[in-house]
Amino acid sequence: MKIKNYIITALMLAMGFIFHATIPGIAGMKFDLLLIFMIMAIILNPDIQNVIVSGLGGGIITALTTTFPGGQIPNFIDKIITALFVYALIEIMKNFKNDTIKSTILVGLGTFVSGSVFLSTAYFLVGLPAGFSLLMISVVIPTCIANIFMGLFVYKAITIATKRAISH
């Protein structure tokens, strides 16, 4: 990987860290805005090395800033799985022409997978503060919706800043 790509990934994860660290948790759960930036880092450079770096970095950051009791391991696992899932989706969607819609789909599905994996892993490792279905409806789905809209904003800002489409 080129140094430029590492720097872009680091900047995306740093912005995600700021959002993740400053968003307050509700009943131990918080919206995971770091996902937007992790997914954008993968979209910007859909190379398997970058995917692994992004997943590991995102996992470490969210593990350090989680408000969920015992959420460190579930956060780490979900970011790695989500990064690989997003990479697979990018490969599947290579011929899809509309980059805005493509990035929206990647952020929405990536957020859903992340939340599902996090809740599943937390359920088995440390337990959940409420029922799985209730947390899916009250936390994961609203986070998907919020991330889709914020992801569109971030995508547009990146394309304006770089004056080019960001997907390959």
C-alpha positions as CSV (number, residue, x, y, z in Angstrom):
1,M,0.0,0.0,0.0
2,K,1.3,3.5,-0.8
3,I,1.9,6.0,2.0
4,K,-0.8,8.3,0.6
5,N,-3.4,5.5,1.0
6,Y,-2.3,4.9,4.6
7,I,-2.6,8.6,5.4
8,I,-6.1,8.8,3.9
9,T,-7.2,5.7,5.9
10,A,-5.7,7.2,9.0
11,L,-7.5,10.5,8.4
12,M,-10.8,8.6,7.9
13,L,-10.3,6.6,11.1
14,A,-9.3,9.7,13.0
15,M,-12.5,11.5,12.0
16,G,-14.5,8.4,12.9
17,F,-12.7,8.3,16.3
18,I,-13.7,11.8,17.0
19,F,-17.4,11.1,16.3
20,H,-17.4,7.8,18.1
21,A,-15.7,9.2,21.2
22,T,-18.0,12.2,21.4
23,I,-21.4,10.7,20.7
24,P,-22.9,9.8,24.1
25,G,-24.2,6.3,24.8
26,I,-27.8,5.5,25.7
27,A,-28.2,2.6,28.1
28,G,-24.7,1.4,27.1
29,M,-25.3,1.6,23.4
30,K,-24.3,4.4,21.0
31,F,-24.6,5.2,17.4
32,D,-21.5,4.0,15.6
33,L,-20.6,6.8,13.3
34,L,-17.0,5.5,13.0
35,L,-18.5,3.0,10.5
36,I,-19.1,5.7,8.0
37,F,-15.5,6.7,7.9
38,M,-14.2,3.1,8.0
39,I,-16.4,2.3,5.0
40,M,-15.3,5.5,3.2
41,A,-11.6,4.5,3.8
42,I,-12.4,1.1,2.2
43,I,-14.3,2.7,-0.7
44,L,-11.4,5.1,-1.3
45,N,-8.9,2.3,-1.5
46,P,-10.6,-1.1,-1.9
47,D,-7.3,-3.1,-1.5
48,I,-7.4,-6.1,0.8
49,Q,-4.5,-4.6,2.9
50,N,-6.4,-1.4,3.4
51,V,-9.5,-3.4,4.3
52,I,-7.6,-5.3,7.0
53,V,-5.9,-2.1,8.3
54,S,-9.3,-0.3,8.3
55,G,-11.1,-3.2,10.1
56,L,-8.3,-3.6,12.7
57,G,-8.0,0.2,13.3
58,G,-11.8,0.6,13.5
59,G,-12.0,-2.3,15.9
60,I,-9.3,-0.9,18.2
61,I,-10.8,2.6,18.2
62,T,-14.4,1.4,18.9
63,A,-13.1,-1.0,21.6
64,L,-11.3,1.9,23.3
65,T,-14.3,4.2,23.1
66,T,-17.3,1.9,23.7
67,T,-19.8,2.6,26.4
68,F,-21.2,-1.0,26.3
69,P,-20.0,-3.0,29.3
70,G,-17.8,-5.7,28.0
71,G,-18.2,-4.4,24.4
72,Q,-14.5,-4.3,23.6
73,I,-14.3,-7.8,22.0
74,P,-17.7,-7.5,20.2
75,N,-16.6,-4.1,18.7
76,F,-13.3,-5.5,17.5
77,I,-14.9,-8.6,15.9
78,D,-17.7,-6.6,14.3
79,K,-15.4,-4.1,12.6
80,I,-13.2,-6.8,11.0
81,I,-16.2,-8.7,9.7
82,T,-17.9,-5.5,8.5
83,A,-14.7,-4.4,6.7
84,L,-14.5,-7.8,4.9
85,F,-18.2,-7.7,4.1
86,V,-17.9,-4.2,2.6
87,Y,-14.9,-5.3,0.5
88,A,-17.0,-8.3,-0.8
89,L,-19.9,-5.9,-1.7
90,I,-17.5,-3.6,-3.5
91,E,-16.3,-6.5,-5.6
92,I,-19.8,-7.6,-6.3
93,M,-20.9,-4.1,-7.2
94,K,-17.9,-3.3,-9.4
95,N,-20.0,-2.7,-12.5
96,F,-22.6,-0.6,-10.7
97,K,-22.2,2.9,-12.2
98,N,-23.9,5.3,-9.7
99,D,-21.2,5.9,-7.1
100,T,-23.6,7.9,-4.8
101,I,-26.1,5.1,-4.6
102,K,-23.3,2.5,-4.4
103,S,-21.8,4.3,-1.4
104,T,-25.2,4.6,0.2
105,I,-25.8,0.9,-0.1
106,L,-22.3,0.1,1.3
107,V,-22.9,2.3,4.3
108,G,-26.4,1.1,5.0
109,L,-25.7,-2.6,4.7
110,G,-22.3,-2.3,6.4
111,T,-23.9,-0.6,9.4
112,F,-26.6,-3.3,9.5
113,V,-24.0,-6.1,9.4
114,S,-21.9,-4.3,12.0
115,G,-24.8,-3.9,14.4
116,S,-26.0,-7.5,13.9
117,V,-22.5,-8.9,14.5
118,F,-21.9,-6.7,17.5
119,L,-25.2,-7.7,19.1
120,S,-24.8,-11.4,18.3
121,T,-21.2,-11.4,19.7
122,A,-22.1,-9.4,22.8
123,Y,-25.1,-11.7,23.4
124,F,-22.9,-14.7,23.5
125,L,-19.9,-13.2,25.3
126,V,-21.3,-10.7,27.9
127,G,-25.1,-10.6,27.5
128,L,-27.3,-7.7,26.3
129,P,-29.0,-5.0,28.4
130,A,-32.3,-5.7,26.6
131,G,-33.7,-8.2,24.1
132,F,-31.9,-8.7,20.8
133,S,-34.9,-7.7,18.7
134,L,-35.5,-4.6,20.8
135,L,-31.9,-3.5,20.4
136,M,-32.1,-4.2,16.6
137,I,-35.2,-2.0,16.3
138,S,-34.2,0.7,18.8
139,V,-30.4,1.0,18.0
140,V,-29.3,-0.8,14.9
141,I,-32.0,0.3,12.5
142,P,-31.9,4.0,13.6
143,T,-28.1,3.9,13.3
144,C,-28.4,2.5,9.8
145,I,-30.8,5.3,8.8
146,A,-28.6,8.0,10.4
147,N,-25.4,6.6,8.9
148,I,-27.0,6.5,5.4
149,F,-27.8,10.2,5.5
150,M,-24.5,11.2,7.2
151,G,-22.7,8.9,4.8
152,L,-24.2,10.7,1.8
153,F,-22.9,14.0,3.3
154,V,-19.4,12.6,3.9
155,Y,-19.3,11.0,0.4
156,K,-20.3,14.3,-1.2
157,A,-17.7,16.2,0.9
158,I,-15.0,13.8,-0.1
159,T,-15.9,13.9,-3.8
160,I,-16.0,17.7,-3.7
161,A,-12.7,17.8,-1.8
162,T,-11.0,15.4,-4.2
163,K,-12.9,16.6,-7.3
164,R,-13.4,13.0,-8.4
165,A,-15.6,9.9,-7.8
166,I,-14.1,7.9,-5.0
167,S,-15.1,4.4,-6.0
168,H,-13.0,2.2,-8.3
